[in-house]
Amino acid sequence: MEDVALLPGGKDLLVIDERLPALLRINLENFRIESEIALSGHPKADGKNKQYEGIAILEKGEHILLLNEREPRLVKLRLDWHSLEATIIEDHPLNGRSVSGLVVDPISHEAIIVSRENGLRLIDSSGNPLGKWQPIACKRPEGLAIVPYRGFYIVNDKRNGKLFEFHELASFDALRSKLAE
């Protein structure tokens, strides 16, 4: 499993299982898999563990964004919870390597992506860069989150992984202004 996001309503999680590949809807009460949406037509991950790495929920859970690490791409999917199907509606290549995490502004749908090799970058909803890659003082960054009024967080993918906290960047707007320079 690669990444997790809270679905609207706060009762279920959406988890990427890149080995199947599939999206798993997990109930927070009992931690059971409520449903599974196969990502048919999507390539399976190989032993190098480089496929879908990041996930973000859009539009009340009807659409999601996935980051593909192997061939850096931002993929937008439409989810149909009744038929349990995921349809690609947009697929944009990204200029970077080893992309692994993202956070999305719920209003503009701009995103901040993290790359192990490139750092952080602000992109629009079509994957177009809105600024240059900004290096970060963290080796092997893997995931990121914004906790409003608290800070910006990055986790790394090392044997003794760490959580990095940046208090001065406690909103998407603060990050946007820093990365759009």
C-alpha positions, 0 to 999 in steps of 0.5 A: 500500500502506498498512500491513503486519503480520507474520503468526504464524510470522514468515515472511510479511507481510500488506499492505493494498493499498487501491486494489484493495482486497485483502490481500496475503500476502508471503513474507519470503524472496523478497518474492513475493506468495504469495496475495491476498485480495480485499476484495469488498464493500468500497469501493474507495479513490478518488484521495484515498487514504482507505480502509483504513489500519491493520492488526493480526493477531489469533488466530494470523492467523485474524482481523485488524482494519482501520482505515477512514480515510474513514468512521472504523471498526474492521472485524474480518475472518475470513480463510480462507486456503484459499478466499482469502476475507475475511468481515466479522464485526464493524464498529464506527464510531469517534468520530474523524477521519482514523484511520490506525494501530493497535496491539493488545494480543494478550491483551485485544484492546484497541487504541490508535488514532492520528488525524491530527486527534485524537491517540491513543485507547484503545478496546476490541475493539468500538471503544468508547472507554476514555478521551478522545482525547489530543493528541500532539506530532506533526503528521500521525501515520500509524502506530504500534508498540510495541517491548517494553522499548524504546519506543513509536514514531509515524511521521508522514506529511509530506514529511520524515517523522520517527520519534518515540520514547517510551522511557517507554511501552515496553509496552501496559500503560504506554500503557493507563494513560496513555490511560485517564486 
